[in-house]
Amino acid sequence: MKLRYLLFCILFLNCFVLRAQDPYSYAIDKSVGLPSNEVYDVFQDKNGFMWFATGEGLSKYDGTKFSTYFSKKQTSKSGSNILQDKFGRIWYINFDGYLYYIENNDLKSFKQENSIGYYEFGIIEDKLFTIQKNQIEVYDLNNLKLIRKIKFNNISLKATHLSRKYFYIFTDKLLKIDYDLNIASLELPPELTNAKSVVIESNAEDLYIVSKTDGQFFQYSNKLFTKKTVLKGSIIQNLSFVNNKLWLATTRGLFEYDDSKFTNYFKNYNISSIFKDAENKFGFLT
């Protein structure tokens, strides 16, 4: 999947109800002040501000204007995976695999020595989880000091994922780490073990894993993997839980998943993500 997408942000003024035809929308792009039409992630912070990870750096939108943050120390500006910690700092990781955060309205670099490229990091309460060469590094967000290094073999590393309670590492097995740094190792179904790349999403205690290219689709619940309906003919780019439903963003539009049924919307668009803000407005990246 190419990392560069043109932002096509569709905002709804009313409650989200998809019908046969696409609803009213408008676009947020360079024409209204966004620093780049390459957008990889969107996030709304605790104060209601929108953050965009763009090809020209991390940008904050206050509803009227954009403020973009970058530093000469950055190895590159493009990144994704925007999160906010309990101290109000905004974090993101560039595609070289290096972390940056906004503190006191200034972009700062987080010291890392063994980056292996872009893998999503995680924040659980006051702990930061990052992937480095052959290890997971856990930091205390109170002082940004290293707490522990957890060794693992990253040769077969495919993806990472943050849920409400756990940080997951997807290799030939599924590693599950909680806040207290307890680690569980879960055996994977053969279809997922052999998958070249996957996307992961979670809701409450359930975990959903989909192979990007062949649509193999599994739910992990109550310590069991259950195979779900396979979605064929699309490259799956992202999974999201919105309005208590699972959505698959694909090269053939957006799919709503309900039990074993897929409903396809925006068939003419290559959708990379869906999100909902605090005012129940919905946005899509294409």
SERO-4910 file (N, C-alpha, C, O; in steps of 0.05 Angstrom, whole numbers):
BEGIN
 pado doro    nc1    nc2    nc3   cac1   cac2   cac3    cc1    cc2    cc3    oc1    oc2    oc3
  Met    A     17    -24      0      0      0      0     17     25      0     35     27     17
  Lys    A     13     43    -18     28     68    -19     21     85      5     -2     85     14
  Leu    A     41     99     16     36    114     40     25    142     34     17    156     53
  Arg    A     24    150      9     16    178      3    -14    178     -6    -21    165    -25
  Tyr    A    -29    193      9    -58    196      2    -65    225      0    -56    241     16
  Leu    A    -83    231    -18    -95    257    -19   -118    258      1   -135    241      1
  Leu    A   -117    279     18   -137    281     39   -164    288     26   -167    308     12
  Phe    A   -184    271     32   -211    277     24   -228    274     49   -238    252     55
  Cys    A   -232    295     63   -244    294     89   -274    300     87   -282    323     81
  Ile    A   -291    280     91   -320    283     88   -332    287    116   -331    269    133
  Leu    A   -344    310    121   -355    317    147   -385    318    146   -396    331    128
  Phe    A   -398    304    164   -428    303    164   -438    322    186   -426    322    208
  Leu    A   -459    337    181   -470    355    201   -490    342    218   -497    352    240
  Asn    A   -500    319    211   -521    305    226   -510    277    234   -488    270    229
  Cys    A   -527    263    248   -520    235    256   -513    219    231   -526    222    210
  Phe    A   -494    201    234   -483    186    211   -502    164    203   -506    144    217
  Val    A   -515    168    180   -532    148    168   -525    145    139   -531    164    123
  Leu    A   -514    123    131   -506    119    103   -530    108     87   -542     88     96
  Arg    A   -536    119     65   -558    109     48   -546    102     21   -522     99     18
  Ala    A   -564     98      2   -555     88    -24   -536    108    -38   -518     99    -52
  Gln    A   -540    134    -34   -522    153    -46   -505    167    -25   -513    168     -2
  Asp    A   -482    176    -34   -463    189    -16   -475    215     -5   -486    230    -21
  Pro    A   -471    221     21   -482    245     33   -466    270     26   -445    268     13
  Tyr    A   -476    293     34   -463    319     29   -435    318     43   -432    307     64
  Ser    A   -416    330     30   -389    331     41   -373    355     32   -381    368     12
  Tyr    A   -351    362     45   -333    382     36   -305    373     42   -300    356     60
  Ala    A   -285    384     28   -258    375     30   -240    394     46   -244    418     44
  Ile    A   -223    383     62   -202    398     76   -175    391     62   -167    368     63
  Asp    A   -163    411     49   -137    405     35   -121    431     35   -126    449     50
  Lys    A   -101    432     17    -83    455     16    -98    481     10    -89    503     17
  Ser    A   -120    479     -4   -135    503    -12   -146    518     12   -153    542     10
  Val    A   -149    505     35   -159    518     59   -138    520     81   -144    526    104
  Gly    A   -113    515     74    -91    519     93    -76    495    103    -56    497    117
  Leu    A    -85    471     96    -71    447    104    -43    448     90    -41    454     66
  Pro    A    -21    442    104      6    445     93     12    426     70     30    431     54
  Ser    A     -3    404     68      3    384     47    -23    368     42    -39    364     60
  Asn    A    -26    360     17    -48    342     11    -42    313     16    -58    295     11
  Glu    A    -18    308     26    -11    281     35    -17    279     65     -3    290     81
  Val    A    -38    264     72    -46    262    100    -48    232    108    -61    217     93
  Tyr    A    -36    225    130    -34    197    138    -50    190    163    -55    166    168
  Asp    A    -57    210    179    -72    204    204    -86    230    213    -77    252    207
  Val    A   -109    226    226   -124    249    238   -131    241    267   -137    218    273
  Phe    A   -129    261    285   -133    256    313   -146    281    325   -139    303    319
  Gln    A   -165    277    344   -177    299    359   -167    297    388   -171    277    401
  Asp    A   -155    319    398   -145    319    425   -166    325    446   -189    329    439
  Lys    A   -158    325    472   -177    329    494   -190    356    494   -212    360    506
  Asn    A   -178    376    481   -189    403    479   -205    407    454   -216    429    450
  Gly    A   -208    387    437   -224    389    413   -209    397    388   -221    397    367
  Phe    A   -183    402    390   -168    409    367   -163    385    350   -159    363    360
  Met    A   -162    389    323   -157    367    304   -127    368    297   -116    390    292
  Trp    A   -115    345    295    -87    342    288    -85    325    263    -98    304    260
  Phe    A    -68    334    244    -64    320    218    -35    313    215    -18    331    217
  Ala    A    -29    288    211     -1    280    204      1    281    174    -11    265    159
  Thr    A     17    301    164     18    306    135     46    301    124     65    295    139
  Gly    A     49    304     98     75    302     85     94    324     92    118    323     87
  Glu    A     83    346    104     99    369    112    100    373    142    105    395    152
  Gly    A     94    352    157     96    353    186     69    351    200     48    347    187
  Leu    A     70    353    226     46    350    243     32    377    244     45    398    250
  Ser    A      6    378    238     -8    403    237    -33    403    255    -47    383    256
  Lys    A    -37    425    269    -59    429    287    -80    448    274    -73    468    263
  Tyr    A   -106    440    276   -127    456    264   -146    464    286   -157    447    301
  Asp    A   -150    491    290   -167    501    311   -195    508    301   -211    521    316
  Gly    A   -202    501    276   -228    507    265   -227    530    246   -245    534    229
  Thr    A   -206    546    248   -202    569    229   -175    569    215   -173    578    192
  Lys    A   -154    560    229   -128    561    217   -111    537    225   -118    523    245
  Phe    A    -90    531    210    -72    509    215    -45    519    227    -35    540    218
  Ser    A    -34    505    246     -8    510    256      9    484    252      1    463    262
  Thr    A     31    486    238     47    463    231     73    463    247     86    483    249
  Tyr    A     80    439    257    104    436    274    125    419    260    119    397    251
  Phe    A    149    429    259    171    412    249    197    423    261    198    444    273
  Ser    A    218    407    258    244    413    270    266    405    251    263    386    235
  Lys    A    289    419    252    312    412    235    324    385    244    338    372    229
  Lys    A    317    376    268    327    351    278    312    327    268    320    304    271
  Gln    A    289    332    255    273    309    244    288    296    221    299    309    204
  Thr    A    287    269    221    298    254    199    280    256    175    290    255    152
  Ser    A    254    259    179    234    265    158    209    275    171    205    271    195
  Lys    A    192    289    156    168    301    167    144    283    166    127    284    184
  Ser    A    142    267    145    119    250    141    117    229    163    137    216    169
  Gly    A     93    225    173     89    205    194     59    199    199     42    206    183
  Ser    A     54    185    221     27    177    227     25    170    256     42    176    272
  Asn    A      2    156    264     -1    145    291      0    167    312     16    167    330
  Ile    A    -19    187    310    -20    209    330    -34    200    355    -56    189    354
  Leu    A    -22    205    378    -34    199    404    -28    222    424    -10    238    420
  Gln    A    -45    224    445    -41    243    466    -36    229    492    -51    210    499
  Asp    A    -16    238    508    -12    225    534    -27    240    556    -40    261    551
  Lys    A    -26    230    580    -41    241    602    -31    269    611    -45    283    626
  Phe    A     -8    277    601      3    303    608     -3    324    586      7    346    587
  Gly    A    -18    316    566    -26    334    545     -8    335    521    -14    349    502
  Arg    A     14    320    521     32    321    499     20    305    475      8    284    479
  Ile    A     25    315    451     16    302    426     40    288    414     61    300    410
  Trp    A     37    262    408     59    246    398     52    236    369     29    232    363
  Tyr    A     73    233    353     70    218    328     97    207    320    117    215    331
  Ile    A     97    188    301    121    174    293    124    178    262    105    175    247
  Asn    A    149    185    254    152    188    225    158    161    212    161    141    225
  Phe    A    159    161    185    161    136    171    189    124    172    194    102    161
  Asp    A    208    139    184    234    128    189    234    112    216    253     98    222
  Gly    A    212    115    231    209    101    256    218    117    281    224    105    301
  Tyr    A    219    144    278    228    160    301    205    176    312    188    187    298
  Leu    A    204    177    339    182    190    353    187    220    358    210    228    363
  Tyr    A    165    235    357    166    264    363    142    271    379    121    258    378
  Tyr    A    144    293    396    121    301    412    121    332    414    141    345    413
  Ile    A     96    342    418     92    370    421     90    376    451     73    365    465
  Glu    A    107    393    461    106    402    489    112    432    490    131    441    479
  Asn    A     95    447    505     97    476    506     99    488    478    114    506    473
  Asn    A     81    478    461     79    488    434    104    485    417    109    501    399
  Asp    A    120    465    424    146    461    410    149    432    403    142    414    419
  Leu    A    158    425    379    163    398    371    190    388    381    210    401    376
  Lys    A    190    366    396    214    355    407    219    327    398    200    312    392
  Ser    A    244    319    396    252    292    387    254    274    411    264    282    432
  Phe    A    245    249    408    248    229    429    272    212    422    274    201    400
  Lys    A    291    210    440    317    196    434    312    166    430    302    152    447
  Gln    A    320    157    406    320    129    399    345    122    383    355    138    367
  Glu    A    355     98    387    380     90    375    378     67    355    395     64    338
  Asn    A    357     51    357    356     27    341    330     24    325    317      3    325
  Ser    A    321     46    312    297     45    297    298     25    274    319     22    261
  Ile    A    276     10    270    275    -10    248    254     -1    228    244    -18    212
  Gly    A    246     24    229    225     34    210    199     38    224    197     35    249
  Tyr    A    178     44    208    153     51    220    137     27    230    129      9    215
  Tyr    A    132     28    256    113     10    270     99     27    291    112     43    304
  Glu    A     73     23    293     58     40    312     68     36    341     73     14    349
  Phe    A     70     58    355     77     58    384     51     57    400     29     57    388
  Gly    A     53     55    426     30     54    443     33     70    469     55     72    479
  Ile    A     11     80    479     11     94    505    -11     81    522    -35     82    514
  Ile    A     -4     70    545    -24     60    565    -19     74    591      2     70    604
  Glu    A    -37     92    598    -35    109    622     -9    125    621     -6    142    605
  Asp    A     11    119    639     35    134    639     59    118    628     82    123    635
  Lys    A     54     99    611     75     83    599     74     86    568     53     86    556
  Leu    A     98     88    556    102     90    528    115     65    518    136     56    528
  Phe    A    104     52    497    114     27    485    124     33    457    109     43    440
  Thr    A    150     27    452    161     31    425    175      6    415    184    -10    432
  Ile    A    176      2    389    189    -20    377    217    -12    368    220      7    352
  Gln    A    237    -26    377    265    -22    368    276    -49    359    262    -69    359
  Lys    A    301    -49    350    313    -74    339    313    -96    360    327    -94    380
  Asn    A    298   -117    355    297   -141    372    288   -136    400    294   -152    418
  Gln    A    274   -114    404    264   -109    431    242    -88    431    239    -71    414
  Ile    A    225    -90    452    205    -70    458    215    -53    481    224    -64    501
  Glu    A    216    -27    477    225     -9    498    201      4    511    184     15    498
  Val    A    201      4    538    179     16    553    190     39    570    209     36    585
  Tyr    A    177     62    567    186     87    581    165     97    600    141     93    596
  Asp    A    174    110    621    157    124    640    151    152    630    170    168    627
  Leu    A    126    158    624    119    184    613    122    207    633    121    230    625
  Asn    A    124    200    659    128    221    679    155    235    675    157    259    680
  Asn    A    175    219    668    202    230    665    216    222    639    239    230    634
  Leu    A    202    207    622    212    198    596    237    181    598    254    180    580
  Lys    A    239    166    621    262    148    625    254    119    619    231    111    622
  Leu    A    274    105    609    269     76    602    263     60    627    278     62    647
  Ile    A    242     44    626    235     26    648    245     -2    643    257    -15    660
  Arg    A    240    -12    618    247    -40    612    251    -44    582    239    -31    566
  Lys    A    269    -63    576    272    -73    549    262   -102    548    271   -119    564
  Ile    A    243   -107    530    231   -134    528    241   -146    502    234   -136    480
  Lys    A    257   -167    503    269   -179    480    249   -195    463    232   -209    475
  Phe    A    251   -193    437    236   -210    419    249   -209    392    265   -191    386
  Asn    A    243   -229    376    255   -231    349    238   -216    329    215   -225    324
  Asn    A    248   -194    318    232   -178    300    234   -186    270    225   -172    253
  Ile    A    247   -209    265    250   -218    237    223   -221    223    219   -214    200
  Ser    A    204   -233    238    177   -238    226    157   -217    235    132   -222    234
  Leu    A    166   -194    245    148   -173    254    131   -162    231    142   -154    210
  Lys    A    104   -161    235     86   -152    214     71   -127    222     65   -110    205
  Ala    A     64   -125    247     48   -102    256     47   -100    286     54   -119    300
  Thr    A     40    -76    296     35    -72    324      7    -59    327     -4    -48    308
  His    A     -4    -61    351    -31    -49    355    -35    -42    385    -27    -57    403
  Leu    A    -47    -19    390    -54    -10    416    -84    -12    421    -99     -1    405
  Ser    A    -92    -27    441   -120    -28    449   -123    -12    475   -104      2    483
  Arg    A   -146    -13    487   -150      2    512   -132     -7    535   -124      8    552
  Lys    A   -126    -33    535   -111    -45    557    -85    -57    550    -68    -62    567
  Tyr    A    -81    -63    524    -58    -79    516    -43    -67    492    -54    -53    476
  Phe    A    -17    -73    491     -1    -68    468      6    -94    455     17   -112    467
  Tyr    A     -2    -97    429      2   -122    415     25   -121    395     29   -100    382
  Ile    A     40   -143    392     61   -145    372     55   -170    356     54   -192    367
  Phe    A     52   -166    330     44   -188    312     69   -198    298     80   -185    281
  Thr    A     79   -223    305    101   -236    291     90   -263    282     68   -264    271
  Asp    A    106   -284    285     96   -311    279     77   -320    302     63   -340    299
  Lys    A     76   -304    324     57   -307    345     46   -279    351     55   -259    340
  Leu    A     27   -278    369     16   -253    377     24   -248    406     15   -262    424
  Leu    A     41   -227    411     49   -220    438     30   -199    449     24   -180    435
  Lys    A     22   -203    474      2   -185    486     15   -175    513     20   -191    530
  Ile    A     18   -149    515     31   -137    538     12   -118    552      0   -101    539
  Asp    A      9   -121    579     -9   -103    593      7    -81    608     31    -79    605
  Tyr    A     -7    -64    623      5    -41    636     27    -50    656     47    -36    658
  Asp    A     22    -72    669     42    -82    689     65    -98    676     82   -109    689
  Leu    A     65    -98    649     86   -111    633     85   -141    635    106   -154    631
  Asn    A     62   -152    641     58   -181    638     55   -187    608     42   -172    593
  Ile    A     67   -209    599     68   -216    571     55   -243    567     61   -263    580
  Ala    A     36   -244    547     24   -269    539     31   -273    510     32   -255    494
  Ser    A     37   -298    503     44   -306    476     22   -324    465     17   -345    476
  Leu    A      9   -315    443    -15   -329    433     -8   -342    406      4   -329    388
  Glu    A    -15   -367    403    -11   -381    377    -32   -370    357    -55   -366    364
  Leu    A    -23   -367    332    -40   -356    311    -50   -378    292    -37   -398    289
  Pro    A    -73   -374    280    -82   -392    259    -62   -392    236    -49   -372    231
  Pro    A    -59   -414    222    -40   -416    200    -44   -394    179    -24   -384    168
  Glu    A    -69   -387    173    -74   -366    153    -61   -339    160    -51   -325    143
  Leu    A    -61   -333    186    -49   -308    195    -19   -311    199     -4   -292    195
  Thr    A    -10   -334    207     19   -339    209     33   -335    183     55   -324    181
  Asn    A     19   -343    161     31   -341    134     25   -315    120     35   -310     98
  Ala    A      9   -298    132      2   -273    119     27   -255    118     43   -254    136
  Lys    A     30   -241     95     53   -223     92     49   -197    107     69   -186    117
  Ser    A     25   -187    109     20   -162    123     -9   -163    133    -27   -175    121
  Val    A    -14   -150    156    -40   -150    168    -47   -122    178    -30   -105    182
  Val    A    -73   -118    183    -83    -95    197    -99   -105    221   -112   -126    220
  Ile    A    -98    -90    243   -109    -99    269   -127    -77    280   -120    -53    278
  Glu    A   -149    -84    293   -166    -66    307   -178    -80    331   -180   -105    331
  Ser    A   -186    -65    351   -197    -77    375   -221    -61    385   -224    -37    379
  Asn    A   -238    -75    400   -262    -63    411   -267    -77    438   -273   -101    438
  Ala    A   -265    -63    460   -268    -75    486   -247    -98    489   -223    -92    488
  Glu    A   -256   -122    492   -237   -144    496   -232   -160    470   -215   -178    470
  Asp    A   -245   -153    449   -242   -168    424   -221   -155    406   -217   -131    406
  Leu    A   -208   -172    391   -187   -164    372   -194   -174    344   -202   -197    341
  Tyr    A   -191   -157    324   -197   -165    296   -171   -162    280   -157   -142    281
  Ile    A   -165   -183    265   -140   -184    249   -148   -192    221   -161   -212    216
  Val    A   -139   -176    201   -145   -181    173   -120   -180    157   -104   -162    159
  Ser    A   -116   -201    140    -94   -200    121   -100   -180     99   -121   -180     87
  Lys    A    -81   -162     94    -86   -139     76    -92   -148     48   -110   -137     35
  Thr    A    -78   -169     38    -80   -175      9   -100   -197      3   -112   -196    -19
  Asp    A   -105   -216     20   -123   -238     13   -149   -238     29   -166   -255     26
  Gly    A   -152   -218     47   -177   -215     61   -184   -235     83   -206   -236     92
  Gln    A   -164   -252     91   -169   -271    113   -175   -255    138   -161   -236    145
  Phe    A   -197   -262    151   -209   -244    172   -215   -261    197   -230   -280    196
  Phe    A   -202   -253    219   -205   -268    244   -213   -249    267   -204   -227    268
  Gln    A   -229   -260    285   -235   -247    310   -223   -262    333   -226   -287    335
  Tyr    A   -209   -248    352   -199   -261    376   -215   -252    400   -216   -229    407
  Ser    A   -229   -271    412   -247   -265    434   -248   -290    453   -249   -312    444
  Asn    A   -248   -284    479   -249   -306    499   -227   -327    494   -232   -351    497
  Lys    A   -203   -317    487   -179   -334    483   -181   -352    459   -166   -372    457
  Leu    A   -199   -346    440   -202   -363    417   -202   -345    391   -213   -323    391
  Phe    A   -190   -356    370   -191   -343    344   -214   -356    328   -216   -380    325
  Thr    A   -231   -339    318   -254   -348    301   -251   -336    273   -248   -312    270
  Lys    A   -252   -353    253   -251   -344    226   -277   -332    217   -298   -344    220
  Lys    A   -276   -308    206   -300   -294    197   -301   -294    166   -284   -307    153
  Thr    A   -321   -281    155   -324   -280    126   -300   -267    113   -291   -245    122
  Val    A   -290   -279     92   -267   -268     78   -276   -246     59   -296   -249     45
  Leu    A   -262   -223     59   -268   -202     40   -249   -203     17   -225   -198     21
  Lys    A   -258   -210     -7   -241   -214    -30   -242   -190    -49   -262   -175    -49
  Gly    A   -221   -187    -65   -221   -167    -86   -213   -139    -78   -213   -121    -95
  Ser    A   -204   -135    -53   -195   -109    -44   -169   -112    -28   -164   -133    -17
  Ile    A   -154    -91    -28   -131    -89     -9   -142    -74     15   -151    -51     13
  Ile    A   -141    -87     39   -151    -75     63   -130    -57     75   -108    -67     81
  Gln    A   -136    -32     78   -116    -12     87   -119     -5    116    -99      4    129
  Asn    A   -143     -8    127   -146      0    155   -172    -11    166   -191    -17    151
  Leu    A   -173    -16    192   -197    -24    206   -203     -3    227   -185      9    239
  Ser    A   -229      3    232   -237     22    252   -263     14    264   -281      3    251
  Phe    A   -266     19    290   -292     16    303   -305     44    305   -295     62    319
  Val    A   -328     47    293   -343     72    293   -372     65    297   -383     48    284
  Asn    A   -385     79    317   -413     73    323   -418     43    329   -438     32    321
  Asn    A   -399     32    344   -400      4    353   -401    -16    330   -410    -39    333
  Lys    A   -391     -8    307   -389    -26    284   -361    -26    273   -346     -6    276
  Leu    A   -353    -48    261   -327    -50    249   -328    -41    219   -346    -49    205
  Trp    A   -309    -24    212   -308    -13    184   -281    -21    172   -260    -19    185
  Leu    A   -282    -30    147   -258    -37    132   -253    -16    110   -270    -14     92
  Ala    A   -231     -2    112   -224     18     91   -207      3     71   -186     -9     77
  Thr    A   -216      4     45   -203    -12     25   -199      4     -1   -207     27     -3
  Thr    A   -186     -9    -20   -182      3    -47   -208      4    -63   -209     17    -84
  Arg    A   -229     -9    -53   -255     -9    -67   -277      4    -49   -300     -4    -50
  Gly    A   -268     24    -34   -288     38    -17   -287     29     12   -269     16     21
  Leu    A   -309     36     26   -312     31     54   -332      9     58   -354      9     47
  Phe    A   -325    -11     75   -343    -34     80   -351    -33    110   -334    -33    128
  Glu    A   -377    -34    114   -388    -37    141   -392    -67    146   -405    -81    130
  Tyr    A   -381    -77    168   -383   -105    174   -404   -110    197   -402    -98    218
  Asp    A   -423   -127    191   -444   -133    211   -447   -163    211   -459   -175    193
  Asp    A   -437   -176    232   -437   -205    235   -422   -218    212   -397   -218    213
  Ser    A   -435   -227    192   -421   -240    169   -427   -225    143   -421   -236    122
  Lys    A   -438   -201    145   -446   -186    121   -430   -161    118   -424   -147    137
  Phe    A   -421   -156     92   -407   -131     85   -426   -113     69   -438   -123     50
  Thr    A   -427    -88     76   -441    -68     60   -421    -47     50   -406    -36     66
  Asn    A   -421    -43     24   -401    -26     11   -411      2      5   -432      5     -7
  Tyr    A   -395     22     14   -401     50      8   -377     64     -5   -355     54     -2
  Phe    A   -382     86    -19   -361    101    -32   -344     84    -50   -319     84    -47
  Lys    A   -357     69    -67   -343     49    -84   -323     62   -103   -305     49   -112
  Asn    A   -327     87   -109   -309    101   -128   -284    113   -115   -268    126   -129
  Tyr    A   -281    108    -89   -259    120    -75   -241     98    -63   -250     77    -54
  Asn    A   -215    104    -62   -195     88    -48   -194     99    -20   -180    118    -15
  Ile    A   -208     86     -1   -210     97     26   -188     85     44   -183     61     44
  Ser    A   -174    103     58   -152     93     75   -159     95    105   -146     82    121
  Ser    A   -180    110    112   -187    112    141   -214    125    144   -223    140    127
  Ile    A   -226    120    167   -251    133    175   -248    141    205   -235    127    220
  Phe    A   -259    164    212   -258    173    240   -283    189    246   -298    198    228
  Lys    A   -289    193    272   -311    209    282   -301    228    303   -286    220    321
  Asp    A   -309    254    301   -300    273    321   -321    275    343   -341    261    344
  Ala    A   -315    293    362   -332    296    386   -359    307    380   -377    305    397
  Glu    A   -363    319    357   -389    330    349   -404    311    331   -423    319    318
  Asn    A   -395    286    330   -408    265    314   -407    271    284   -424    263    269
  Lys    A   -386    286    276   -380    290    248   -361    268    239   -343    260    254
  Phe    A   -364    259    215   -348    236    205   -329    246    183   -336    263    166
  Gly    A   -306    234    182   -287    241    162   -275    216    149   -273    195    162
  Phe    A   -266    218    124   -253    196    110   -228    207     97   -227    229     87
  Leu    A   -207    191     97   -183    196     81   -183    178     57   -189    155     59
  Thr    A   -177    190     34   -176    174      9   -148    174     -2   -143    162    -22
***
